[in-house]
Amino acid sequence: MRGGPPDYRYRDAYGPADPRDAAQDPAVVAMEIRAEADRAADDLRFDVRQGAVEPTALASLAAGREEVERDLREASAKGYITPADRAHLEEHVQEIRGLREQFRCSPDGRVSYRR
């Protein structure tokens, strides 16, 4: 037996007993990545409604969300998420966040595309 004494903690049916295992659990990682992407999307939609961001950013948002879902499926297929998988997924979320600056309108109402 490696490590310490056996672990007799209660394990619920929804997640691993060891919190370190949650970092590789595809269901947990997918929930966290989707929540981050949802927050980024909500922020972007708010800015579009306020006129601060060009509405064409929403098409890029949809494409970004599709990439997140595709990569989540691919990463989850092996049954666990590696740190590199998670970093890649978080990069997609940062790209979604970056749309707010990329499609920001200038103060005079004209669109200024920043790249």
Beta strands, then each sheet from edge to edge (+ up, - down):
end
